[in-house]
Amino acid sequence: MDETLHISNAQESRPRKAEKAREKKGRGPQTSQRSPLRVMELVMNGVFFFCGIVAIVFVLFISIYLIVSGLPAIMEIGLVDFLFGQTWASTAKDPQFGILPFILTSIYGTAGAVVLGVPVGLMTAIFISKVAPKKVAAVVRPAVDLLAGIPSVVYGLIGMIVLVPAVREAFNLPDGASLFAAIIVLAVMILPSIISVSETALNAVPREYEEASLALGATHIETVFRVSVPAASSGIAASVVLGIGRAIGEAMAIMMVAGNVANMPGLFKSVRFLTTAVASEMSYAAVGSLQRQALFSIALVLFVFIMLINVVLNGLLKKKNKD
């Protein structure tokens, strides 16, 4: 009886061993095939991690460099006198380094460009994404991309030759180079960013939302403004953030149309932005001089200003998305 049980158990174990052998044999090639893929995945993860670290290192390097280079002038001039002083005379016998005119001009110029550029950019994005026929959209979209590729100096050159004389004649001014001309140029320059990002956000809205609105009796335009635009609001807000960053950081084009004079801002007065103050004087500021250090301080203020804008707007976006 025991011998019979032993023989039957041996016979049952043989198929199991054969199945295990076949499984091991079948896993061999799969493991060998997965191994290169696994190595490639690890390599790509390492590349992505390295790129992320490089970006962080660049930001930290710029931050530290601006702080080290800009703080000495602020400490020597005084924070209040530097930020709220109304006179900038860096090359005078008794130099003064007040940057309040530059700060206010940058704020007014950026705000004006956003007020003009955002509605036009948003409407253009809606037209391309939701209204225009495919053939028309295929023409408008490359035109917007081409607008994004035009160098800043070309915008400034066209503004200086065409816009500045037009402003002078239209408003009977002694000089058309003014804050008004700078606002118009900035508004045109931020259009590509606003249009492209807003269009992408509108295209990402699920089609089911729009179909449900149309099924309830809403018109196409009502659906666009009451369904599509609110659903894409986070992407549209991101486009506004990009536009603000582009406007406040522009220098070359603004230098050519704003007059580059250190005045308190007025709509039809020649003015100087934070960026143009650095760009116009850095070339002849003596190394180690207070003037050069003050220019680095302006760059530090501009950097902090942009960082604060990004933090505030991103915080508002996150809060809105949570709600």
FENZI-V160600 format. One record per residue. N is the residue number from 0. RES is the residue in three letters. PSI is psi in whole degrees, 0 to 359 (none if undefined). NEAR is the number of other C-alpha atoms within 12 Angstrom. Layout:
n,res,psi,near
N,RES,PSI,NEAR
N,RES,PSI,NEAR
//
This chain:
n,res,psi,near
0,MET,314,7
1,ASP,321,8
2,GLU,323,9
3,THR,317,10
4,LEU,320,11
5,HIS,319,12
6,ILE,319,13
7,SER,321,14
8,ASN,322,14
9,ALA,321,14
10,GLN,324,14
11,GLU,326,14
12,SER,334,14
13,ARG,313,14
14,PRO,324,14
15,ARG,318,14
16,LYS,321,14
17,ALA,320,14
18,GLU,317,14
19,LYS,321,14
20,ALA,318,14
21,ARG,321,13
22,GLU,316,14
23,LYS,320,14
24,LYS,324,14
25,GLY,331,14
26,ARG,337,14
27,GLY,303,14
28,PRO,324,13
29,GLN,318,15
30,THR,319,14
31,SER,328,14
32,GLN,324,14
33,ARG,333,14
34,SER,311,14
35,PRO,323,14
36,LEU,321,14
37,ARG,319,15
38,VAL,317,14
39,MET,321,14
40,GLU,318,14
41,LEU,320,14
42,VAL,314,14
43,MET,321,14
44,ASN,320,14
45,GLY,321,14
46,VAL,314,14
47,PHE,317,14
48,PHE,318,14
49,PHE,317,14
50,CYS,319,14
51,GLY,319,14
52,ILE,320,15
53,VAL,316,14
54,ALA,316,14
55,ILE,319,14
56,VAL,319,15
57,PHE,315,14
58,VAL,316,16
59,LEU,319,14
60,PHE,314,16
61,ILE,317,20
62,SER,311,24
63,ILE,318,17
64,TYR,316,20
65,LEU,321,27
66,ILE,313,26
67,VAL,322,19
68,SER,333,29
69,GLY,333,33
70,LEU,322,28
71,PRO,318,25
72,ALA,319,32
73,ILE,320,33
74,MET,325,20
75,GLU,318,20
76,ILE,322,26
77,GLY,132,20
78,LEU,316,23
79,VAL,314,16
80,ASP,326,21
81,PHE,313,33
82,LEU,327,30
83,PHE,3,22
84,GLY,141,24
85,GLN,3,23
86,THR,129,24
87,TRP,110,34
88,ALA,76,22
89,SER,337,30
90,THR,7,19
91,ALA,166,11
92,LYS,321,7
93,ASP,84,11
94,PRO,147,17
95,GLN,142,27
96,PHE,63,37
97,GLY,127,35
98,ILE,14,42
99,LEU,319,32
100,PRO,323,34
101,PHE,319,43
102,ILE,311,36
103,LEU,320,32
104,THR,317,42
105,SER,320,43
106,ILE,311,30
107,TYR,317,30
108,GLY,317,44
109,THR,316,42
110,ALA,317,30
111,GLY,319,31
112,ALA,321,39
113,VAL,318,37
114,VAL,321,25
115,LEU,319,30
116,GLY,324,36
117,VAL,311,38
118,PRO,317,24
119,VAL,316,25
120,GLY,318,33
121,LEU,316,40
122,MET,322,28
123,THR,319,30
124,ALA,319,39
125,ILE,319,35
126,PHE,314,28
127,ILE,318,30
128,SER,321,32
129,LYS,341,33
130,VAL,313,22
131,ALA,143,18
132,PRO,159,14
133,LYS,322,14
134,LYS,321,12
135,VAL,316,16
136,ALA,326,21
137,ALA,340,16
138,VAL,319,15
139,VAL,320,24
140,ARG,312,27
141,PRO,329,18
142,ALA,320,20
143,VAL,317,28
144,ASP,322,20
145,LEU,323,17
146,LEU,324,23
147,ALA,334,24
148,GLY,357,18
149,ILE,129,20
150,PRO,154,17
151,SER,323,28
152,VAL,331,21
153,VAL,318,22
154,TYR,314,33
155,GLY,321,33
156,LEU,314,21
157,ILE,319,25
158,GLY,320,35
159,MET,323,31
160,ILE,323,19
161,VAL,307,21
162,LEU,313,29
163,VAL,312,36
164,PRO,325,22
165,ALA,319,23
166,VAL,319,29
167,ARG,317,24
168,GLU,322,15
169,ALA,323,15
170,PHE,9,19
171,ASN,55,13
172,LEU,154,19
173,PRO,331,18
174,ASP,129,27
175,GLY,348,32
176,ALA,112,41
177,SER,175,43
178,LEU,324,45
179,PHE,314,39
180,ALA,321,44
181,ALA,321,53
182,ILE,317,42
183,ILE,316,37
184,VAL,316,44
185,LEU,320,45
186,ALA,320,37
187,VAL,322,38
188,MET,331,48
189,ILE,353,46
190,LEU,313,42
191,PRO,318,36
192,SER,314,41
193,ILE,316,45
194,ILE,312,43
195,SER,311,39
196,VAL,320,35
197,SER,320,43
198,GLU,318,36
199,THR,318,28
200,ALA,319,29
201,LEU,322,39
202,ASN,337,26
203,ALA,352,23
204,VAL,128,27
205,PRO,137,17
206,ARG,332,18
207,GLU,326,15
208,TYR,313,23
209,GLU,320,30
210,GLU,322,19
211,ALA,319,17
212,SER,317,22
213,LEU,325,20
214,ALA,334,13
215,LEU,1,13
216,GLY,2,13
217,ALA,149,18
218,THR,171,17
219,HIS,316,21
220,ILE,319,20
221,GLU,320,18
222,THR,320,28
223,VAL,312,31
224,PHE,336,24
225,ARG,345,19
226,VAL,301,27
227,SER,311,37
228,VAL,313,33
229,PRO,323,23
230,ALA,332,27
231,ALA,16,32
232,SER,324,29
233,SER,318,30
234,GLY,322,34
235,ILE,319,36
236,ALA,322,34
237,ALA,324,30
238,SER,324,38
239,VAL,320,41
240,VAL,315,35
241,LEU,320,33
242,GLY,319,42
243,ILE,316,40
244,GLY,320,32
245,ARG,319,35
246,ALA,315,45
247,ILE,340,44
248,GLY,359,35
249,GLU,142,39
250,ALA,305,33
251,MET,308,35
252,ALA,322,40
253,ILE,324,52
254,MET,331,39
255,MET,341,38
256,VAL,348,46
257,ALA,349,47
258,GLY,331,35
259,ASN,47,34
260,VAL,136,32
261,ALA,70,38
262,ASN,158,31
263,MET,140,30
264,PRO,139,31
265,GLY,150,27
266,LEU,323,26
267,PHE,26,30
268,LYS,151,30
269,SER,132,34
270,VAL,173,42
271,ARG,133,45
272,PHE,170,48
273,LEU,315,48
274,THR,318,41
275,THR,333,36
276,ALA,316,46
277,VAL,313,35
278,ALA,326,27
279,SER,333,25
280,GLU,345,29
281,MET,332,25
282,SER,331,14
283,TYR,5,16
284,ALA,129,21
285,ALA,140,16
286,VAL,130,16
287,GLY,354,17
288,SER,162,20
289,LEU,327,28
290,GLN,314,36
291,ARG,318,31
292,GLN,323,33
293,ALA,326,46
294,LEU,321,42
295,PHE,326,37
296,SER,322,40
297,ILE,317,42
298,ALA,322,38
299,LEU,317,31
300,VAL,317,33
301,LEU,318,35
302,PHE,313,27
303,VAL,321,19
304,PHE,313,24
305,ILE,319,29
306,MET,318,21
307,LEU,319,17
308,ILE,315,23
309,ASN,318,24
310,VAL,315,15
311,VAL,312,15
312,LEU,320,23
313,ASN,323,22
314,GLY,319,18
315,LEU,321,19
316,LEU,316,23
317,LYS,320,17
318,LYS,320,12
319,LYS,320,16
320,ASN,325,16
321,LYS,320,9
322,ASP,none,7
//
